[in-house]
Structure formats: C-alpha cells, structure tokens
Amino acid sequence: MDARDSVFYTDTAADGDSMNVDQAEKISPASYGLVNPDLQSYLKSCEVMLDDSKFESVEDRVIFVNNVYAEMKNFELQLTTDHEGSRILEKLFRVSSEYQIRRFFALTREDTIRLVIHRFSSHTIQTLLLLSAIALERGEVSDLAAGAEIEDSEGPEAVRTEVPTFEKLILELVDTLTPHWSFLMANEYASHILRVLLLVLSGKPIEDQANPKNAIKSKRSAKYVEDRNGEPINHPSLATRRTPPDSFAAALEQLLKTASDAMNDLVARSFTNSPVGSPVLQLMLSLQSEKGKLERAGSLLDKCLMELITDNSDNPRRDGAIKMMLEDVVGSHFMQRVIELSSAKLLRTLYERYFSSNLKTLAFHPISNFVVQSLFSNAKNERQLKTMIAEIQPIVGNLLFKQRPGVVRALLDSCIRLKAGSAEIMNALYSGLGVSVAEQRKELINLLAFLIPYSEFVKADYERLPFSIQGSLIIQSILQLPGDGYEPVMESFFAQDPDSIYTWCKDPSGSRIIEAIVVSDQLPLNTKRRVLEQYANKYADLATNKYGSHIVDACWKVADMPYKEKIIIELLKRQTQLQDNPFGRIVMRNCRAEQYKRRVDEWRERERSIAKRKHLFKDILDGNGAAKAAKSRASALGNKGASQDQATAENTDQLFVVDTHGDKNLKATADADSGTKRKHDKGKTKESKKKAKKDKSALRKER
C-alpha cells in the first residue's frame, strides 16, 4: 500500500505556512525583566483601593487613577508580563478613561505578537479588546471631552499626546496578527485573543456565560477571574449583538480570506482536532457561513473535510480521517459545528457516507452520540427527518433504556422545528416501548415518565418506580409537537387515576410534566380546563410544596379571571397555613391575595388589564392575530358570520366559568363581577349598591 493512503501520512513537501517550525522558534513570548519591587509594592497597595472602589467622588477617583498611571509610566509593557502586575492592570482599566485605555492599547503596538503569546500579557490585551468593544458600542468620546486625563510630557509646556481611536487600534491589530494567524491559532494564549478579535469585528456576542457556546472564558477561568481579579466584565453590550463600525466588515472579510488561503490542507485538518485551534476554526467557519462563502471550492471547510465538497468520490484517507473526528473529543465538537452550518446538500452527503451505515455504532458511542444528536437536531427538511426516523426506529428501545434517550429527543426537537414527522416519531416510540395495542397505549405517559418498557411496567410496583429526567423531557417535547401530536400523551394522562397523577405534582421530574401540560401552546383550552379541574380543592395543598407551588403558578397564568377567583378563594380559606409556609407565601404574593381580600374591585380591574395586554401582545406576535382573522371572516360572511364569531368568542370566554352552586362565598364573588355575566346599567341604582355592599360584607365576614 502507498504510504500516502495512510490516515497518518504527512506531506512534508507541502507549501510553507506561517506555522512552520523556523518561525515558531524565532517568535518567543515577550520578556522585559523583573518589575521594580517598590513599584510592585505600590501597585499592590493600589489594588486595595481598586477592589473597594469607595471613592468619595468621581474627581477623587480620576485623581487616583491618574496618579497610578503616572507612577508606572515607562514600565507599562513590563507590568503586562508580570503575574501580579497584569492582574492589577486589568482592574485599573475598568476605572480608567477611554483616553487612558487607548493610550495603553497604543503602547502594545511596539511588540504585539510577543505580547499576545505571553501567559500574562495576553489577558491584558484581551481585556483591552473587550473594553474597546464596549466603547465602540457606546460611542467614542473625544479627547477634549474625556475629562481630566494624564499628559505625556512634563513641565510647564506639557501637551497631550494624540492617540489613535479604538477603531484604528483594532484595525491595526488585525493587520499585525493576520500574517501570523495560523501560528497564533496554535498558541494556547493567543487563540483566545483571536476569538475575541473576530467577535469584535463581527459584532457577535462576546462574554455570555449563560450560553457556554458564546463564552470566551471557561467556567474555571471565569471562577478564577471572579476570585482573584474582581468581578468579570459583564457589560450588557458584550452579551448582545452589537453594531460595529463599517470598516470592520471589510477588515473581517479580508482577514478570513487571507487566513484561509494561507492554510494548506494539512494545517487546516490539524486544527480540527486541536483543543486550542479548533474553537477559532469553528468561529471562522461560522462567520464565513454568514457571508455565504462556507461551501465554495477550495474554502476553509473544503480543506478541513479533505475536498469532500468538491469531490464526493471514494477516498479512504478522507473517510478514515472524518470517522476519527466523529469519535474524538475535540473533533466531535468540530463536526457538530459543521453539521449546524452545512446546507441540505452537504448534510445529505455526510449522512449517507458516514452515518447511515454506521448509525447504531455511532449512536451508542460515548462521544459520537452527541454528533448524531446534532445531526438529527439539524435535519434540513421533512424528507431528511423522516429518513432519519425510519432508520433509527429499530433501535429506539435500546436508545431509551441504554442511556441514550438524548438521541430520541433530538429527533423530537426536529419534528417540532420542521412541524413534520409527528406520527412517525410516535410510532417509533411505541415500537421501542413495546406497545402494540390501544389498551397498552393508555400507559404511554407512565412508560415515558419512568422510562420503562411495557413488559416490565406491568410487573413493577408503581409506588416504587423512580421518575426519569430524560423521560420527563421527552414528554415535554411531545407536548410541543405540531397539530394533534400531543394527543397520545393527553389520552394516556386522562386514563390514569387522578390520585396517582396528583403525587407527580410533588416530585421534581413529575411536576415538570404537569407544568408542561398546563403551559403548552399546542393544547386547546378545553383540554387545559380538564387538567385544572383535577386539582380543584387541592391548590392550597400544592402551594405549600416546593414543586407543587410551581404548578399553582402555571395554572394561575392560563386561567381566566373567574377561575382565578376560584383558586384565590380556596387559598384564602387556608391563609394562615400558607403565610407560615415559604412556598405558600410566594404563591399568595403572585396571586395578590391580600389585595383581593381588601380591595377586590381593584384586583379585578388589574387582572382585566393584564388579560387585555396579553391578548394585545399575542395578536402582535402572531402577526394577523385572532382579531384580524375574525374581522376578515366577518367581512367575508357578512353579519351572520360575525354573529357566529361573536358567539364563539363568548363560548371561549365562558371556558373557565365558575360553578357557583353550593358555595355562597363563591357565588357572591362571581355575581359581583362586572358586565361579563349579566347586563348592568351604566349608573348603579341604590338597590344594586346596597346588594353589592351586603354581598361584600358577607364575604368579608365569612373570611
């Protein structure tokens, strides 16, 4: 066999790249010697003031910061390479003026490459980049309007030195780093700066710790910064999409083109499995995808996939390399990003060549199963989705019961997104759970909640079955299926003993299922009413439970005002017990029970106002809205159609009508409601006022 056919073959004759050995040996991290002990001691004393930030006035803070910059003048770069000094500099930047930040940023231009690969100074430059992004979003302040700032020269004729703007500084940084891009991607310290720079140029979110995919710092790094370096830079503009200067778009496009063209196939492939370079590579592919240049011949992605885009013929080397990526800890993340960004054509190629014939093995692999989940979650059309469901159906049971239910959830997510495949995925679930006849399907919600096959469920002790978190999530996904996809779960739900289902409300996983049923947008109102009625006279008990209290809140949000009054009256009957319970107090506050008890008319008016706002926003979000649809039907059908729509609306309003028979307090409350249940004259007569006052007095006395 030819050595070049081996997966591990290295083409030593490849064209030179900026990542060659000679250059790697020539470029070494910056070194400016040890920091003066006196200066180091001074900065440590200043760190206490920076941590406390308790200045009597803004002027005191400005004077303090100016003095610190004056003391460390001519030693700035030396401090960036010092462990303690770089950490203190990052704190100082956060209270510095924009002029001071730009001036320090300009000083780093003298030795940029060696600074970005240094262990400590790289963090300093990263902080400068983040602060530059914030300043650009806010709008730069001119030097003359920046307030009291340091001056570069001394003596009576001191003048302020002009420094470049943030925009110019970042563009100069791009020009400096671009020729060394591949080398810097392989450096563990510089690679973080490259990611921040790309995000600053593109305007994408930078520091978003809530979303790990958008976070530049790892959780461990963020914890270190919080413990040792004060609060991290959590400016709102860093976690949202920004509007960068117009010049950044051209600079970014040129940077991506130059860096991609400079990489040969070998270098590009080496970054796919590199824990340091792969995050930068993935970000570059994402930005190219936004520009529509991802799947061109000779593109960066084409190099990474060994020309799979341009040449789909058999290639043992390529097939072996991609299969290795699927099972590699780092390479699998790269493949997940490729799948997310790929077109329907490329996804079909990947699926047919590397997944279709090997799906069973990949789905159960501890690493590649996540790539399979990404594949299923990113099905591009209904045809691809149904093909995936058909191929996975024979092993759905093994996936559910052998710690791979996430693969099934990925298919459900695609069914929801594409609004297709509901029947196919439910048939696959029935097959996997061992359910074949209608009688057995009544236990569907139990089988999924406990994630157990039907054959074992009928033999098990129901009271001892543990809930499954993954099973609960699968049920929640089914409830979001389009059309009537939720019906199998709801039919099974109503077939259960209400007392058995009630115990679910007090379980962390079971309560999530009930809450998902109540808040699901797919379920019609009459179905939700049946669910709410099951918990009548049990809301007070649920309110005292850690998990049940969330269900009460969910029921409150979907109920209309008459049913809310039914709930709140039940809660007020056990007011003392609820006020003594931490969860009960929260429920009472959310329902504004105290306001209802003292000023019921104000409470009703507030609830009506909230309901109107909800309907208004719903119409806006829906586009046409129910009101527009009814109006168009009325104009098309005439007065008769309009009358029918009005009757339908009235029936909908009566969906949660309170049954007042047998409850005097509830009847008095319902009768006191304005205008919706019976006709009232605009001006209240003395008789009606006396009756209302009497009913209100009786209700207050009964409480």
N, C-alpha and C positions, 0 to 999 in steps of 0.2 A: 504493500500500500504506500502511496506517495505521502511523504511527511506533511505536505501542505493540506491534506484532507483531515488531519487531526484537529480536534477542537482546541488543543493547547498549542497549536502551531503559531509562532510569532514571526511576522515578516520583518526581518532585520534590515531589509533593503527599503523599507518604507521611507517616504519623504520626511525630512526633518520637521519637527513641530516645536512649538515654544516650550514643550515639556521635555526636551531632550536632556540627557544626563549632564552635558557640559554646562548648560545654563543653570540646572538645578544646583550644581556645585559652586557656580560663581555667585549666585544670589544667596546671601545669608541674612538672618534676622538682624535688625538694627542693634547697635551697641554703642552707648555714649559714656560708659563708665559709671561708677557708683555716685549716687546723689550725696551732696554735702550733708553731713549729719545735722548741722544746725538748721538747714533748710527743711530737712526731713522732720525734725522735731517741731519746727514752726507749723508745718502743714498739718501735722497730727493734732496740734492744739486748735488749728482752724477747723479741723474735721468735726470737733465737738459742736462748734457753732453751726456748721452746715447741717448736722444731724438734727439739732434742736430747731433751727430756723426761727428763733424767737427774737427777732429784731424789733426794736421799739417803733421804728418807722421804715418806710421804703428808702428814705435817704440814708439811714444808718446801714441798711443792707448794701446799698450801692457803694458807700464809702468802704465798707468791709471788703467787698469783692474787688474793688479797685486796688486796695492795699495788697491783697493776696496776689493779684496779677503783677503788681509792681515788684514784690519780693521775689517772685520766681522768674523774672524777666531774664532772658538769655539761657534759661535752663528748661524751657518748655519740653523740647524733644527728649531730653534726658529723663524728665519725670514720666513721660509716657511709657518708657521701657522699664520703669521701676514698679514692683508689685504694689506697694502702698501708695506710691505717687500716682499711678494711673487710676487707682480706685478713688482717690481724693479728687482727682481732676474730673472724673465723671460726675461727682456730686457738685463740684464747683460749676460745671457747665449748666446745670439745671437752674441756677440762680443768676446766671450771667446774662448780660445784654446781648442782643443779636450782633452788635458790632464786635464784642469780645469773642463770641463764638466764631464769627467769620475770620477774625484776625488769627485765632489759634488754628483754625482749619487751614488757612493760607500758609502757615508755618510748616505744616506737614507736607507741603508740596516738594520740599527740598529732598525728601528721602522716602517717598510714598511706598514704593514696592517693598523696601526692607521693613517699613513700619507695619504694613498690613500682614506680614507673615510672622510678626513678633507675638509672643504669647500674651503680653500685656497691652502693648500699644494698639493691637488690633481691636480690642474692646473700646479703647478711647476713640478711635476713628469711627467705629460703629455707632457710638453714642452721638458723635458729631453729625453723622448722616441722619440719624433719627431726628435730632433737633433741627436739622436743616429742612427735613420734610415737613415738620410742624410749622416752621417759619414760612415756608413757601405756601402752605395751605392758608395760613393766617394772612399772608401778605407782608412782604418785607418792609421794614421801617427804615427810612433814610438815616444816614449817619447823623445829620444835624438834628433830627427829631428823636434820637435814641436816648437823650438824657445825658447825665454825667458819665463819661467814659474815659478810659486811660489814653494817654498820649504816648507816642513812640519816642519822642526826643525830650531832652531835659533842658532846663534853663528858661530864661525869660522869653525866648523866641520859639518856644515849643509849638509844634504843629501836629495835627492829627494825620496819621498816615492813612491814605485811602486803601481800602482792601476790596477785593472782588465781591460781587454779590453771591448769594447762595447758589443761584442758577449757574453762574460762571464757574464757581468752585466745583460743583458736581460735574459739569461738562468737562472740565479739565481733568477731574479724577477718572472719568470714562476714557479719555484719550490716553491717560497714563497706564491704566490697567488693561486695556484691550489687547495690546501686543503680547501680554504675558498671561492671557486668560486661562489657557489650559494648565499652565504651571500653577496658577493661583487656585484653580478648581481642585487640585490635588493636595493643597495645603490645608491642614485642619483648622488653622486660624483665619486664613484669608477667605476661605469658602463662605463663611458667614457674612463677610463684608460684600461679597459678590451678590449674594441673595438679597441683602438689604438694598444694594445699589439698583438691582433690577426692579425691585418693588417700588423704589422711589421714582425711578424713571417711568414706570408704567402707571403709577397711581393706585396700585392694588393695595389692600390692607396689609399692614406690616406686623405689628405686635398685637395679635389677638389670641391670648392664652386660652380663651373659652373654646376656640376651634384649633385643635392641635395641628391641623393641616396648614394653618396660617401663622403659626407661632414660629418665630425665628429661634428663640431660645427654647431649649428643652425644659421640662418641668424641674429637673435637677438644677440646671443653670439658673432658672428663674428663682428657685428657692435660695440659691447661694447669693444672688443679687439682693434679694429681699433681706437676708440675714446680715450680709456683710457690707452691702453698698446702698442701704436705704431702700425706699420704695422704687420699684421699676418705673420706667417712663410709660405711663398708661394714658397718654393724651388721646381724647376721642378721635382725632383725625388719623391716628395710626391704626385704628381698628375698623375704619370705614374707607370706602372708595374716595380717592382724592382727585383733584383736577390739576395735573402737573402743567408746567409751562409748555408752550407749543414746541419749543426747541427740543424738549426731551423725547418727543415721539420720533423725530428724525435720528437723534442720537441712539435711541434704543434699537431702531431698525438697523442702523449701520453696525452697531455693536453685535447684534445677533448674527448678522450676515458675515461679518469679519471673523468672529469667533467660530462660527460653524464651518466656514470654508477652511479655516486654518487647521481644523481637526481632521486627521485621516481616519479611516475606518477603525484601525486598531485602537487609537486613543479614545474615540467615541465609545467603543464597546467596553473599554476598560472602566469607564465611568459608570456604566450601568450597574455594576456590582460593587462600586466603591461607596462605603458609608459616608465618605467626605464629599465626593464629587457628585454622587447621584442626586441629592436634593437640588443642587444648582442645575444639573442637566434637566431634571423634571420641570423646574421653573422655566428654563429656556424653551422647552417644548410647549409648555402652556402658553407662553407669550407668542410663540410662532403660530400656534393654533388659532389664537385670536386674530392674527393677521392673515389667516388663510394660507399659510406657507408651510404647513406641517408635513404634508404628504407629497411634496414635489420630488421629482427625480434628483438624487444627489443631496437631498435635505439632511439635516442632522438626524432625524428619525430614521431615514433610509439607511444612513451609516450605522446607526445603533442596531438595526434589525438586519444588517448584512444584505442590503438591497432587496428586501422582501417586497417593498412597494413597487419597485420597477421590474423585478424578476421573480415570478411566482413558481418557477420550476423547482424540481427536486434539488436540494443542496444539503448533503449530510452534515457538513460543518455547521451550517446555519441552524438546521433542525436540532443538532446536539447542543449548540450554544443557547438557543431560546428555551429548550427544555431544562437546561441547567438553571437559567434565570428564574423559571417558574418555581423551582424548589430551593432557591437561595434566599436567605433572609433579606438581603438588600435588593437583589434582582427582582424579587417578587413585588416589592413596592414600585419599582420602575415599571413593571408590566401592568400593574394596576393603573398607574397614571396613563400609560399608553392606551389601555382599553377605554378609559374615561374620555380620552381626547380623540380616539380614532373615529373615522367615518363608518358608515354601514358596510361599505365595501371592504375596508381593511379589517373590520371586526369579523366579517364573514370568513375572510381568509385565515385569520388567526384561529377562529373556532374550528374550521374544517381541518386545518393542518395540525393543530397542537392540542385541541381539547376533545373534539368529537369522538375520536377512537380511544381516548385515554381518560375519559371523564370520571369513571369510577375510581381510578387510582388517584387522580388529582383531587377529587372532592374529599377524600379521606386523609390526604396528606396534611401533616400539621402546619405546613407553610403554604403550599399551593392552593389549599382550600379557600384562602382569602382571595386569591386571584380568580378562582371560579365564582365566588360571590360577586366580585366586581364585574365579571363577565355577564352574569345573569342580571345584575342591577342595571347594566348599561345596554341592554338589548335595544336596538335602534328602531325596530318596527314590530308589528304584530306577527309577521311571518317568522322572524328570528325567535321571538319569545315562544311561540307555540312549538317550534322545532326543539328548543331547549327543554321545555316541559315534557315533551314526548320522550326525549332521550333520558331524562332524569327519572321518569316515572317508575321504572323497575326497581330503583334503589332508594326511593323516598323513605320507606320503612327503616332501612339501615341508617339513613341520614338522620332521621328523627331520634332514633334510640341509641345511636352510637356517637353522640356528642358532636354532630354536625348539623343541627337544625338551622344554623345561620344560612346555609345554602338554600334551604327551602324559603326562608324569609326573604332572601334576595329575589327569588322568583316572584313572590307575592308583591314586593315593592315595585317590580317592573309591571306587574299586572295593574297596579293602582296608577302608576305613571302613564302607561300606554292605554289604560282603560280597555283592556282586552285580556282574554285568556282566563277569565274567572271560572268558567265551567271546567276547563282543562286542569287547572291547578287544584280545584276541589276534588275532581276525580282522582288525581294523583294522591291527594291526602287520604281519601277514602281507601285507596289501594294500600297505601303504606300503613294505615292504622288497622287494617284487617276488617274493614266494614264493607259489607256487601248488600244488605237488605235495608229497607226503610226503617224497620224496627231498631236495627243496630245504630242507624244514623242519629237516633234520638240521644245517644250518649256522646255525640261528637264533641260537645263543649267540655265534658269530663275527660275524654281521652286526650284532648289537646291541653287542658289545664294541668293535668297530672302527667302528660306526655307518656302514655302507656298504651300498648296495643289492646284491642278489644278482648282478645282471648285471655289476657292477664287481668284485665279490669273486672270481668265478671267473677273472678275468683278472689279478688283482693278485698280487704277490709276498707270500706270507703272512708271511715273516720281517720284512718292512719295514713292515707295516701298523701304524700307531700306535693305541694304545688311546684311547678316548674316555671322558672323565669322565662326561659325560651318559649315554652308552650303558651304562656300568657302573652308574650309579644306576638306570636303567630296569630292568636285570636284577635288581638288588637289590629293586626294588619288585615285580617279577613273582614273585619267590620268596616274597613275603608275601601273595600272592593267596589268597583262601579256597578251601577244598576242594582239588581237584586242579589248581588254576590254575598250579601250579609245574611240572607235568609236561612241557610243551613245552620248557622250558629244560633240565630234567634229562635228557630223552631226547636232546637235542642235545649236552649235556655228555658223556654216556657214549658218544656216537657219535664223539667226537673221539679223536685219537691221544693217549694219556696223556702221552707225552713233550712234545707240543706244549702241552698244558694245564699241564704242570709248569712251563714257562717263565713262565706267568702269575703264579705264586706269587712271583716276584721283581720284579714290576712294581707300581708304586704303585696303578694302577687295576685291573689284573688280579687282584692279591692281595685286593682288596676283594670281588671277585666270589666267589672261592673261600671267603673267610671268611664271606660272607653265606650261602653254601650250607651250610656246616657248622653255623652257629648258627641257621638258620631254624627257627622253631617249627612251620612247616607241613610240613616234610619228615619222613617216618617214619624210624624208627631204622635199618631195613634199608637205606634209601637212603643214609643218612649213613655206614653201615658201608662200603658200596661206595666212597664217596669217601675215607674214611680208609685203606682198603686200597690205594688207588692211590699213597699216599705212604709205604707201608711201606719201610723201609730208606733213606728219604730225609729223615727228620725231623732228623737231625743236620746234614745239609747245609742244610736250611731254617732251622735255628736260628741259623746264622751269618749269615743275610741280614737286612737291615733290615726288609723287608716279609714275608719268609717266616717270621720269628720270630713274627709275629702269628698266622699260620695254625697254627703249632705250639701256641700258647696256646689258640686256638679249638678245635682237635682235642682238646686235653687236657681242656677243660671239658665236652665232650659224651661222652667215652669213659668206660666204667666201669673199675673197678679192674684187672681182668685186662689190658685193653688199655692202660691207663696203664703197667702194668709192662712191657709190650712196648715202649712208647715210651721209658721211662726206661732200660731195659737198652740199647737202641740208643744213647741219648745217652751213657751211661756208657762205652761202648766207645770213644768219641771225647772223653772228658772233658778231656783236656789241651788239645785244639784249641778246645773250647767255652769253657774257662776263660780262654783267651787272647783270646777274641772278646767285645766289649762286649754284643752281642745274645745270644750264646750264654750268657753269664753270667746274663743276666736270665731266660732260659728255664730254665736249671738251677736258679735260685733259686725260680722259680714252681713247678717240679716237686718241689722239695725233694729233689734228687738226693743231696745229702750225707747227709741223714737216712736215705734209703733204703739208702745204701751202708753206713752204720754201724749203724743200728737199724731193720731192715726191719719188725719186728713193730710198732714204734711208728708207723712210716709207714703201714702198712696200717690200723691202728686209727684213725689220724687221717683217712685217706681214707674209711673206712666212716662215720665220724661226720659228715664233710662231706656225703656222699651222703644220709645219713638226714635231715640238716637240709634239704637241697634238696628232697627228696620231701615233707617235712613242710610247708615253706613253699609248695610248689606246690599241695598239697591245700588249704591255707588260701586261697590266692589264687584257685584255681579254684572255690571255693565248696563244691560237693559233693565234688569230688576223686575220683581213681580208686579209692581205698579204699572210699569210700561207695558208689560205683557197683557195685563188685564185691560189697559186702555186700548191697546191695539185690537184685542178681541172684541171689546165693546163697540169700537168703531166699525168693525167688520160685520158683527152680528146684529147691530142695532140695539135698541133699548132692551129687547128680550135677552140678548146675550149679556148685556150689562147687568141686568137683574140677576141672571144666573151667577155671574161673577160675584155680585154683592152677597148673594145667598151663600156661596161657597166661602167667602171671607167671613161671614157671620158664623158659619159652622166651624171654621178654623178657630175663631175667637172663643167659641164655646168648648174647645177641646178639653180644657182643664177646669171646666165648671165644677164648683164645689158642691158636693151633696150635703145640703144643709139639714136634711131630715134627721131628727133625733139629737141635734146639737144646738141648743138655744143660743149659746155664745157665737157659734159659727154663723148661724142664721142672721143674728143681729149685725155681725160684721159684713156679711155678704149683702144684706139689704141696704146697709149704709153706703155701699159703693155707688159712685155717681154715674148715671147716664147709660151704662152699657147693658144692664139687665132689664131696665124698665124706663119708661118715659118720665121726665121731670119737667116741670115748668121752669122758666128762667128765674122767676122770683119765687122763693120759698114762702109758702103760707105759714101762718103762725102754728097751725096744726102740725104740719110736717116738721117744723123746727122743734116743737115740743116732743114729737115722737122720736126724732133723731137724738135729742138730748136725753130722753128717757132710755133709749137703747144703749147709748154710750155710757150712761151712768150704771145701767145694769151690768154691762160688760166689765166696767172698771171694778164694780163691787164683787163680781164673781171671781176676778183675778186676785 
